[in-house]
Each structure stands twice: as C-alpha cells, then as structure tokens.
Amino acid sequence: MSTDHDFMKIALEEAEEAYRRGEVPVGAVLVREGNILAQAHNSPIVRNDPSAHAEMLVLRQAGEKIGNYRLTGTELYVTLEPCIMCAGAIVHARVDRVIFGARDPKCGAVVSLYNILADKRLNHQVKITEGILPEECGEIISRFFREKRVTSPPLRQLD
C-alpha cells in the first residue's frame, strides 16, 4: 500500500519536470482509494494560461477521467501549499484531503495567509496534512528562485 511519502515523491517528480521546463516547480497528484487519477506540474508559461497550476490541471484531468467535477473520496498531494485560486477549486471539487510539502508564505491559502480549506462558512471543508517531505519540496522552489535571481537581469527603474 502506498503512503503519503510515496505519493509526494511522485508529486516531486512532477515538480522536477516543471523545473526542467522553466516553470515554477510545483507538482501534484490526485489519488482515490490508493490509485492515481491524475498527476501534473505547473504549466502556465507553456500553456499561456494563468490557471495552469499543477493542482488545477489534476482536478481537470480527474474530472474528465471520471466524468464528474465532484471528486469526493480523493486526496490531493502537492509539493507547495495551494494558492487562493487552487484552494477555491479544491473546495468546489469536494476533495477530501490535501497533503502538501512546503508552506508558501507569500501565496499560501491553506495555512500561511488564509485558511480557505477549513473555513466553516463554506459548504465543504477539506482535511489538511502538511509537512510531508518538506525539505525536498522547499528546496526545489528555493533553488528555482535562487537561480532565477542570478540569471535574470535586474529590473530597470522608471524615471
């Protein structure tokens, strides 16, 4: 039987693929009853689509696969804490549990900045497990942005 660590390792493989393609390295895997329904990585640059986050892509793929936008009984593994957009979609999809690796202090909508998945005012609350392979999940994001700062030209100041 696969564990949270096993599925997070698959999400990390997806994040590595995003990294190789120059995308922000986030990977996601959606699981139901121990079986992978979908897996993806961030692709907004390649797709010219601001909503092409790893989480959004797996929700879309799984919905098409099972023929229903409601993804009850599923668990979403993601390397980085979901943003506001993704958290909203997770609630609407009725995902049972979100498991993430690293917190996102600038955009996180699960525990860092907002607590959307557990908001009792919404019609669905999602169980949250954080800190699965946090060092590995945080390291790939840190490496990506560290390298971007070194290779990107400085922004011009407007007069």
N, C-alpha and C positions, 0 to 999 in steps of 0.2 A: 504494500500500500504506500502511495506517495505521501510525502509530508509537506508542510508549509515550506520548508527549506528546499525541497526538490522542485516545487513549482516556482519558487522565487529564483532558483538558478536558471530556469528556462526563461523567466522574465529578464534576467540579467543577460542572457544570450541575445535576446531581442534588443536590449539596450546597447549592447556591443555593436549590433548591426546598425542601429541608428547612428552611433558614434562613427563608424566607418563611412557612413554616407554624409557626414557633416551635419546631422540633425542633433538636437538636444537629446542626449542618450537616456531615454526612458523606455522601458519595455513593460508589457502587460500580458497576462494570461488569464483567461476566464475558464473556470472549471465547474463541472456539475457531476456530483457523485464520483469524484476521483478521475473523471475523464476530461481532457482538454476540449473545450468547444471552439476556442479561438485564441490566437496569440498574435501580437503585433508590436510594432515600435513606432515612436514618433515619426511623422512624415509630413508636417505642414509645409516645409520648404519644397520638397519634391512634388507634392500634390497641389501646391499653391492653394492650400486650404487651412485657414487658421484653426479649424476644428479637428484637424487630423492628429490629435493626440493619441497615444497608444491606447488609453482607456476607451476613447470614443470609437476607435477602429475595432476593438474586440467586441464592444457592445453591438455595433452594426453587424459584424460578421456572424456573431452568435444569433442575433435576431433573425437574420436571413436563413441561417442554418436550421433553426428550429421552427421558423415560421411564426414567431411571436415576439413582440417587442418587450414583453414581460419576461424577465429572466430569473424568475423565482427559483430558489434552490441552488443558486450559483455563488461562487466565491471568486473574487477578482484579486489577483496578485499583481502588484505594480511596484516598480522599483522606487518611485518617488511619490510622496504624498500628493493625491489628486488636487487639482485646482478647482476653482468655483464652477467652471463650465462642466468639468468631468463629474464633480460631486453631484451637481444637479441631474445629470444624465443617469448617474448610478441610482439615485433615489427614484427617478421616473421608471427605470428598468426593473426596479424591485430586487436588486442584487441583495443577497442575504448578508454577505460578509466581505469586507475589503481588508486585504492584508498588504501593508506596504513596508518598504525597507527604510528609506530615509525621509526625514521631515523636510519640508520646503518652507523655510522661514519667510520667504518673500511672496509666495503664492499659495501656500497650503490652505486648503479649505476643509480639512478633516480634524486637525488639532492645532495647527500652528497659528493661523489667523482667524479661522472660522471653525465652527463645529457643525457643518451642514448635515452630515450623515446621521448625527444623533439628535437633531433638532426635533423636539416633541411637537412643534407646531406643524410639521409636515406630516403627510399621510403615510409615510414609510420611514422607519429608522433602520440603519444598517449597523451590524456588529463590526467593530474595528479591532484589528490586531496590528500593532506597529512594531518596528524594530526587528524584522526578520532579515538577516544578513545586512545590517545597517552600514557596516564599514564598507563592504563591497559596493552597495548601492550608492552610498555617498561619495565614494572615491571616484567612480566613473563620471559623475556630474562635476565634481571638483576639478578633475583632470581636464575635462572638456572646456570648462570656462577658463581655467588657468592657461591652457594652450591658446584659446581664442584671444585672451588679453595680450599674449606675446606676439601672435601673428597678425592681429588686426591693427590697422593704422589708427592713430589717435583721432578722435573726433575733432573737427575744425570748430573753432569758436566763431560765432557770428558777431559781427561788429554792430 
